[in-house]
Amino acid sequence: MPKPTFPDTPAAELEQGSILTPRFDRDGLIAAVATDAATGEVLMLAWMNADALRLTVDTGIAHFWSRSRARIWKKGEESGNLLQIVEMRVDCDQDAIWMKVRVEGAGVACHTGAGSCFYRVVAVGVPGSVRLDRVTS
């Protein structure tokens, strides 16, 4: 996959302009966070390349770049749990995407069957702790 190249864009244009100018990383990817449009719960973090971002914008359904499969995938293409975009935002320097979505199908975002990919809590403030606890709600 060729890496997209973009001309340097002045910070003021990135931060205040009205043109989407995504800043992909050296691998041609941009982080994309999906949250539930109704509850605000974080559902997942994935990566988009330029084609996945274009497909997402064009169709209103979240598409991502699968690093493990090295191909574009439409979220829910097998499970039916499509992520319908309600609102899409870009951060201040245009190197991250935030999508507020409605989950179709069974209403779960994670391939494990959990509602969110973030279904485990990491114990913090406990030196040396590596414990993960499953969230029940």
NUZAMI-529301 format. One line per field, with one value per residue: residue number from 0; residue in three letters; chain; x, y, z of N, C-alpha, C, O in turn. Coordinates in steps of 0.05 Angstrom, whole numbers, always signed. Example, Ala and Ser with C-alpha at 12.3 -4.5 7.8 and 13.67 -1.06 7.14 Angstrom:
2
nr = 0/1 $
rest = ALA/SER $
kette = A/A $
n.x = +264/+257 $
n.y = -114/-45 $
n.z = +156/+142 $
ca.x = +246/+273 $
ca.y = -90/-21 $
ca.z = +156/+143 $
c.x = +264/+258 $
c.y = -66/+1 $
c.z = +156/+157 $
o.x = +285/+268 $
o.y = -66/+23 $
o.z = +169/+161 $
***
This chain:
137
nr = 0/1/2/3/4/5/6/7/8/9/10/11/12/13/14/15/16/17/18/19/20/21/22/23/24/25/26/27/28/29/30/31/32/33/34/35/36/37/38/39/40/41/42/43/44/45/46/47/48/49/50/51/52/53/54/55/56/57/58/59/60/61/62/63/64/65/66/67/68/69/70/71/72/73/74/75/76/77/78/79/80/81/82/83/84/85/86/87/88/89/90/91/92/93/94/95/96/97/98/99/100/101/102/103/104/105/106/107/108/109/110/111/112/113/114/115/116/117/118/119/120/121/122/123/124/125/126/127/128/129/130/131/132/133/134/135/136 $
rest = MET/PRO/LYS/PRO/THR/PHE/PRO/ASP/THR/PRO/ALA/ALA/GLU/LEU/GLU/GLN/GLY/SER/ILE/LEU/THR/PRO/ARG/PHE/ASP/ARG/ASP/GLY/LEU/ILE/ALA/ALA/VAL/ALA/THR/ASP/ALA/ALA/THR/GLY/GLU/VAL/LEU/MET/LEU/ALA/TRP/MET/ASN/ALA/ASP/ALA/LEU/ARG/LEU/THR/VAL/ASP/THR/GLY/ILE/ALA/HIS/PHE/TRP/SER/ARG/SER/ARG/ALA/ARG/ILE/TRP/LYS/LYS/GLY/GLU/GLU/SER/GLY/ASN/LEU/LEU/GLN/ILE/VAL/GLU/MET/ARG/VAL/ASP/CYS/ASP/GLN/ASP/ALA/ILE/TRP/MET/LYS/VAL/ARG/VAL/GLU/GLY/ALA/GLY/VAL/ALA/CYS/HIS/THR/GLY/ALA/GLY/SER/CYS/PHE/TYR/ARG/VAL/VAL/ALA/VAL/GLY/VAL/PRO/GLY/SER/VAL/ARG/LEU/ASP/ARG/VAL/THR/SER $
kette = A/A/A/A/A/A/A/A/A/A/A/A/A/A/A/A/A/A/A/A/A/A/A/A/A/A/A/A/A/A/A/A/A/A/A/A/A/A/A/A/A/A/A/A/A/A/A/A/A/A/A/A/A/A/A/A/A/A/A/A/A/A/A/A/A/A/A/A/A/A/A/A/A/A/A/A/A/A/A/A/A/A/A/A/A/A/A/A/A/A/A/A/A/A/A/A/A/A/A/A/A/A/A/A/A/A/A/A/A/A/A/A/A/A/A/A/A/A/A/A/A/A/A/A/A/A/A/A/A/A/A/A/A/A/A/A/A $
n.x = +17/+15/+43/+7/+22/+26/+24/+61/+21/+2/+0/-42/-81/-92/-112/-154/-178/-226/-222/-216/-157/-126/-75/-36/+2/+72/+63/+19/-29/-84/-108/-171/-227/-285/-346/-406/-462/-507/-496/-443/-403/-339/-326/-290/-222/-188/-153/-146/-133/-121/-159/-197/-216/-239/-280/-310/-328/-356/-396/-419/-414/-371/-306/-244/-172/-145/-92/-73/-95/-81/-115/-172/-229/-298/-329/-366/-379/-382/-408/-454/-458/-455/-423/-456/-447/-460/-441/-379/-315/-253/-190/-152/-102/-110/-96/-124/-185/-253/-310/-379/-424/-477/-492/-508/-546/-533/-518/-468/-400/-350/-309/-309/-358/-371/-400/-367/-300/-268/-271/-245/-216/-158/-118/-97/-48/-29/+30/+67/+24/-12/-61/-124/-191/-255/-306/-372/-415 $
n.y = -23/+42/+98/+155/+221/+287/+357/+404/+434/+496/+509/+541/+534/+479/+478/+516/+519/+502/+457/+388/+358/+307/+282/+233/+180/+156/+106/+113/+116/+136/+148/+125/+136/+107/+124/+112/+142/+155/+145/+160/+125/+97/+57/+32/+33/+42/+38/+80/+83/+126/+109/+80/+122/+155/+120/+116/+169/+175/+135/+135/+94/+61/+47/+12/+5/-57/-78/-129/-161/-135/-104/-65/-61/-64/-46/-94/-123/-179/-194/-162/-120/-63/+2/+58/+123/+179/+228/+259/+277/+314/+320/+376/+381/+349/+294/+252/+217/+224/+188/+190/+141/+97/+32/-20/-81/-132/-96/-94/-75/-99/-154/-196/-201/-167/-105/-60/-52/-40/-71/-86/-69/-36/-42/+15/+55/+17/-6/-47/-77/-119/-134/-148/-131/-152/-112/-105/-77 $
n.z = +0/-20/+14/+33/+15/+38/+28/+68/+115/+140/+211/+229/+189/+194/+246/+248/+199/+147/+116/+109/+124/+133/+176/+166/+195/+191/+170/+139/+166/+209/+274/+297/+336/+362/+390/+428/+404/+434/+488/+498/+511/+502/+447/+412/+386/+327/+264/+207/+137/+81/+42/+73/+105/+66/+47/+93/+101/+52/+54/+104/+139/+184/+164/+166/+169/+170/+206/+218/+178/+133/+100/+78/+119/+129/+187/+220/+175/+174/+221/+222/+256/+243/+244/+244/+224/+263/+276/+257/+276/+273/+305/+334/+307/+265/+265/+286/+289/+310/+319/+329/+338/+317/+335/+294/+281/+328/+365/+389/+394/+397/+373/+408/+428/+468/+488/+483/+462/+503/+554/+601/+663/+683/+739/+774/+808/+840/+852/+808/+793/+749/+739/+708/+708/+691/+664/+686/+667 $
ca.x = +0/+32/+37/-1/+39/+11/+41/+60/-2/+6/-15/-67/-101/-100/-127/-177/-189/-251/-216/-205/-130/-117/-46/-31/+29/+91/+52/-4/-52/-94/-124/-200/-241/-314/-361/-435/-474/-528/-485/-416/-384/-318/-331/-266/-201/-178/-137/-156/-116/-136/-182/-217/-228/-256/-303/-326/-341/-374/-419/-431/-409/-343/-287/-218/-150/-137/-63/-68/-104/-70/-136/-194/-252/-322/-336/-392/-384/-389/-427/-477/-457/-443/-422/-469/-437/-479/-424/-351/-298/-224/-177/-141/-81/-121/-83/-141/-214/-272/-336/-401/-437/-499/-484/-530/-545/-537/-511/-442/-378/-326/-311/-312/-386/-375/-411/-344/-274/-255/-287/-229/-205/-131/-114/-77/-41/-19/+55/+72/-1/-17/-88/-146/-217/-276/-328/-398/-436 $
ca.y = +0/+66/+117/+181/+244/+312/+380/+416/+452/+513/+501/+556/+522/+454/+483/+534/+518/+487/+435/+364/+353/+288/+279/+205/+175/+147/+82/+120/+111/+155/+135/+131/+128/+106/+125/+109/+169/+159/+144/+171/+104/+91/+30/+20/+48/+27/+54/+84/+95/+146/+96/+74/+147/+163/+103/+123/+194/+172/+117/+139/+69/+61/+29/+14/-11/-79/-83/-158/-173/-117/-96/-49/-76/-49/-57/-108/-136/-207/-196/-145/-98/-40/+27/+79/+148/+200/+252/+253/+300/+311/+335/+402/+380/+331/+268/+233/+219/+215/+182/+183/+121/+80/+5/-35/-110/-140/-73/-97/-65/-116/-180/-216/-201/-146/-80/-43/-65/-32/-85/-94/-47/-39/-31/+36/+63/-7/-12/-74/-91/-125/-147/-137/-139/-149/-93/-119/-61 $
ca.z = +0/-20/+36/+23/+22/+39/+31/+94/+119/+163/+235/+230/+171/+206/+271/+245/+172/+142/+97/+121/+115/+153/+179/+170/+206/+170/+158/+124/+183/+228/+295/+296/+360/+359/+415/+425/+401/+454/+516/+500/+518/+482/+437/+400/+373/+304/+246/+180/+117/+65/+29/+93/+113/+44/+47/+116/+95/+30/+59/+131/+154/+191/+151/+178/+158/+188/+205/+218/+152/+112/+81/+89/+128/+139/+213/+220/+150/+178/+244/+219/+276/+230/+258/+229/+234/+270/+274/+255/+281/+272/+327/+327/+287/+244/+265/+299/+281/+330/+307/+346/+321/+326/+328/+283/+287/+357/+382/+403/+377/+399/+361/+429/+436/+488/+477/+477/+463/+529/+574/+624/+678/+692/+766/+774/+835/+854/+839/+799/+787/+721/+740/+692/+718/+671/+671/+683/+654 $
c.x = +18/+23/+29/+19/+22/+30/+39/+37/+4/-12/-42/-89/-110/-119/-153/-190/-214/-247/-205/-178/-118/-86/-41/-2/+47/+82/+27/-30/-59/-111/-153/-214/-271/-327/-391/-447/-494/-516/-458/-395/-364/-322/-305/-246/-190/-162/-150/-133/-133/-161/-204/-231/-247/-282/-322/-342/-362/-399/-433/-430/-379/-328/-260/-197/-142/-107/-57/-75/-93/-91/-156/-216/-274/-330/-364/-398/-392/-410/-453/-478/-442/-443/-432/-460/-459/-466/-395/-335/-269/-212/-163/-119/-86/-105/-98/-170/-230/-299/-357/-418/-461/-492/-509/-527/-550/-529/-485/-420/-354/-330/-314/-341/-392/-386/-389/-319/-259/-271/-271/-217/-177/-128/-92/-72/-32/+7/+59/+47/-4/-45/-108/-172/-238/-298/-354/-419/-425 $
c.y = +25/+85/+143/+202/+269/+335/+390/+436/+470/+506/+516/+544/+495/+459/+499/+532/+500/+464/+412/+358/+333/+284/+250/+202/+163/+121/+87/+116/+135/+141/+144/+119/+128/+106/+122/+136/+175/+161/+157/+150/+100/+62/+17/+41/+31/+47/+57/+93/+114/+134/+90/+100/+157/+147/+110/+149/+190/+156/+122/+114/+68/+39/+33/+0/-32/-84/-112/-171/-158/-112/-78/-68/-57/-62/-69/-122/-166/-210/-182/-122/-74/-15/+49/+106/+168/+227/+244/+278/+293/+328/+360/+401/+358/+305/+247/+239/+210/+212/+176/+166/+109/+51/-10/-65/-116/-118/-76/-88/-83/-143/-202/-219/-180/-121/-61/-60/-60/-44/-95/-69/-55/-27/-10/+44/+40/-15/-42/-90/-96/-138/-132/-148/-133/-130/-108/-103/-47 $
c.z = +0/+3/+24/+32/+20/+41/+59/+95/+143/+186/+236/+213/+183/+229/+267/+218/+170/+122/+113/+108/+135/+152/+186/+181/+184/+157/+142/+139/+201/+248/+293/+320/+354/+387/+409/+425/+423/+482/+520/+507/+495/+473/+427/+390/+350/+287/+219/+162/+101/+52/+49/+102/+92/+44/+70/+111/+73/+37/+86/+148/+160/+176/+163/+162/+178/+185/+204/+192/+128/+91/+94/+97/+137/+165/+212/+194/+153/+200/+240/+239/+264/+248/+239/+240/+239/+267/+273/+259/+277/+294/+316/+306/+266/+242/+280/+292/+305/+317/+329/+328/+334/+317/+318/+290/+316/+376/+398/+384/+377/+387/+382/+438/+458/+474/+468/+477/+489/+552/+598/+636/+687/+720/+765/+803/+852/+841/+832/+791/+756/+719/+722/+704/+697/+681/+667/+670/+630 $
o.x = +34/+0/+43/+30/+6/+50/+19/+34/+11/-35/-62/-112/-134/-139/-172/-212/-221/-267/-186/-176/-101/-74/-41/+15/+38/+92/+15/-51/-42/-127/-159/-213/-281/-319/-400/-444/-498/-525/-451/-371/-372/-323/-300/-254/-184/-159/-163/-115/-156/-182/-228/-255/-269/-303/-346/-366/-384/-421/-456/-442/-364/-336/-253/-204/-134/-98/-38/-61/-95/-85/-158/-222/-269/-336/-383/-420/-406/-428/-473/-497/-421/-460/-418/-464/-476/-477/-387/-342/-261/-223/-162/-117/-68/-100/-87/-178/-223/-309/-352/-426/-465/-487/-529/-508/-570/-532/-481/-421/-339/-352/-321/-348/-415/-380/-393/-317/-240/-284/-282/-209/-172/-135/-69/-89/-29/+7/+54/+49/+1/-52/-108/-174/-238/-306/-357/-440/-440 $
o.y = +28/+87/+154/+201/+271/+333/+387/+452/+459/+498/+504/+543/+489/+445/+495/+543/+486/+453/+415/+353/+340/+284/+242/+218/+161/+114/+69/+112/+151/+123/+167/+95/+148/+90/+128/+152/+198/+178/+164/+157/+99/+43/-6/+64/+7/+70/+38/+107/+117/+147/+94/+100/+166/+158/+109/+150/+201/+162/+113/+112/+73/+15/+56/-15/-25/-92/-120/-190/-167/-114/-77/-87/-38/-86/-55/-132/-176/-226/-188/-106/-66/-12/+58/+111/+173/+246/+225/+299/+270/+349/+364/+419/+350/+294/+226/+262/+190/+231/+159/+173/+111/+47/-12/-72/-106/-120/-61/-94/-83/-155/-225/-237/-177/-116/-46/-79/-74/-29/-109/-50/-77/-3/-16/+41/+43/-29/-59/-113/-77/-150/-107/-172/-111/-132/-122/-114/-32 $
o.z = +18/+9/+7/+54/+1/+56/+73/+77/+164/+183/+244/+220/+181/+232/+282/+215/+189/+112/+128/+84/+151/+131/+210/+175/+161/+136/+131/+127/+207/+241/+287/+325/+343/+404/+387/+443/+431/+498/+542/+508/+472/+490/+432/+386/+355/+294/+210/+171/+107/+51/+43/+107/+98/+41/+67/+116/+75/+27/+89/+169/+141/+176/+171/+144/+200/+164/+192/+184/+106/+67/+119/+84/+151/+166/+204/+191/+136/+198/+253/+238/+273/+265/+221/+264/+221/+257/+286/+247/+278/+301/+292/+290/+251/+220/+287/+289/+318/+304/+346/+306/+359/+293/+332/+304/+327/+400/+417/+360/+357/+389/+375/+453/+465/+450/+449/+492/+495/+567/+615/+623/+696/+724/+756/+821/+876/+821/+849/+784/+741/+698/+721/+708/+686/+704/+647/+661/+616 $
***
